[in-house]
């Protein structure tokens, strides 16, 4: 079990000690999709839901969730985020593609914050639209890129991460 950072050699959970890590600029980008009927997407675009502007509420929910990731995910460090942004791309066949980018200068990364932002934005879209389309699906929530820290730069689909130069 020692190969997992949140477990000690006895298998007990603990908060990873990041005090010896260097403070670096760190970013993470994550994405996901909500698949729905095309008429549901058209209703979102027309702001035809009584609960409000679905995409702006989802954007706010995602940003708020990113800020609270340490409260949601056990053993995740609470972090003072410096930036969090959520974008939506609408596809007429009934897909809302969600992307989140989170930034910080810290001793630990923000991958979980970006993933939680996407997941929460997707869940908010589902919640606001479920009265019209209960068959919506939330899919493909994934980390797309991360920078900073000892493990270097990761980009989904590249053979291996690149490490930062050592000085």
Protein Blocks (a to p, Z undefined) as FASTA:
>chain_A
ZZpmkbcfkopacdddfklpccddddddddddddddfklmmmmmnopafnbpfklmmmmm
mmmmmmmmmmmmghiacdddfbdcddddddfkopacdddddddddfbdcklmmmmmmmmm
mmmmmmmmmmmomkbccehiacfbdeedjklpadehiabacddddZZ
